[in-house]
Amino acid sequence: MKIYLAAPYSDKDSKVINKRVKIINKRAAELMNKGHIVYSPVSHCHTIALENSLPTDYIFWHKQNESFIQWCNIIVIITIKGWTKSKGVSDEMEMAKKYNKKITSYIQFTSYNPLYIDNSLHDYNCLYQPTKNILLTSKNINSTEKNNC
């Protein structure tokens, strides 16, 4: 399956960004290892932006991302802390709606439970937000379940 892997990126704290990048890269690799073809804007653009003084905001990367959203079969969102407020994720969801793409969360797509499976990222697991009762639409992104971290 061709997957567009969406996740929050920007934050005022560079440590949060670095943690997010690590999680996103790990999840992209897991999907690739399962045979999926994955485009992750964070994984593919983070280093390019930093090493070449390019902007890191979603506005700059919108055109790139839109092409890959058109290409993919499904949008998979990594629901780490901040995803519901991410301008980039919101923009990606709007584009997914425009192109009639299915949207789901990483946890729903893989039946993955980060609190029990991934010991190598134990320190980062509390960044995940539960996806139970989350309505994954571009008009209404909300969670009725408390964050368990």
Buried (B, 14 or more C-beta within 10 A) or exposed (E): EEBBBBBBBBBEEEEBBEBBBBBBBBBBEBBBEEEBEBBBBBBBBBEEBEEEEEEBEBEEBBEEBBEBBEEBEBBBBBBBBBBBEBEBBBBBBEBBBEEEBEBBBBBBBBEBEBEEEBEEBEEBBBBBBBBEEBEBEBEEBEBEEEEEE
